[in-house]
Amino acid sequence: MASKKKSAVEIIALQCVECKQKNYTTYKNRKNISGKLEKNKYCPFCRKQTLHKETKVK
């Protein structure tokens, strides 16, 4: 079996804090950003700008 090599860049999902929907996917460089990523983005389910936090992509 081939093993996966861990790279510095990983794919993450951004989840809305209010409605808990995963709305966006983006890349994160683990060398530059050590903590969890948080951004204010538009949530189509809430229909307003809310805080989105980093979660894992399945």
N, C-alpha and C positions, 0 to 999 in steps of 0.2 A: 504494500500500500504506500502510496505517495503521501508524504506529510505536507501540510500547509506551512508556508513560511510566513511569519508575522512581519508585516511591513509597518512603516511609520504612519501610513495613511489608511484609515478605515472608513467604512460606510456606516452612517448613523441615521436614525429617524428622529424627527422632532415631533413631540407630542404636546397637544394643548393642555394647559394646566386646568382649565375650567371644564371642558367637556371630555377630556381624556382620549381624543381622537388623534391618530397618527396622520398628520397632513403632509409632511415634507420629508424628503431624504436629502442628505448632503454628505460631504466628505469632511473628515477631521484629521489633522496632522497631530499625532500623539506627542511628537517631540516639542511642538510649539505650544499646544494647549493641554495642560495637565488635568484640569478639573472638568466638570460637566458643562457642556455648551448650553447657553440660554440666549434666546433671541425673541424680540417682539415681532410677530408675524401675523398676517391676516388668517383667521380661521373661517372657512366657508360654512361650518356648522353653527358657530356662534354669530357669524356675520359681523365681526368686529376684530380689531387688533388685540391679541392676547399674548401672554408670555408662553413660549414653547420651550420645553426642556428636552435634553438628549435622552434617547432610549435606544435599545438594541433593535436591529432589523432582523426579522425572522426569515 
